[in-house]
Amino acid sequence: MTDALGVSGDGPSNDGDPISVAKSRAIEGGSTINGLPITIQEFSLGDYHISNVVGGPDSSVISISGYEQFGLAILRKLVREIAGTGAGSDDGGSRLSEK
């Protein structure tokens, strides 16, 4: 069983250690990092998550366009992780990461 870490937010990383350090440590430890960007202000935030945040076996990104969609997106994310359905995207056709 792989540990799945969920990262959500409405902007890029701007505090603390570089995200690349945390990402590398998590992946080296055998974890999968999934992204749930809330694309209200940053229209390329899904791409940011794909390039900088997600990684590990079966990683995925679910992009949403408003906070009101957060609950349903979390439910979809958890179902996907528990079911082990593999990498995927549930963001209206945006690219996904399998890093």
HUTA-V853348 format. One line per field, one symbol per residue. ss: DSSP state (a for helix, b for strand, c for the rest). psi: psi as a letter, one per 20 degrees, with the letter a starting at -180 (. if undefined). A space follows every 10 residues. Layout:
BEGIN
ss=???
psi=???
END
This chain:
BEGIN
ss=cccbbbbbbc ccccccccaa aaaaaaaacc cbbbbbbbcc ccccaaaaaa aaacbccccc bccbccaaaa aaaaaaaaaa aaacccccbc ccccccccc
psi=pppppppqrk rrpjqaqqhh ggggggghjj qppqqmqomg hoijhghggg higqrrpkqr popqjqhiig ghgggggggg ghikiaqrpl kkjrqrqk.
END
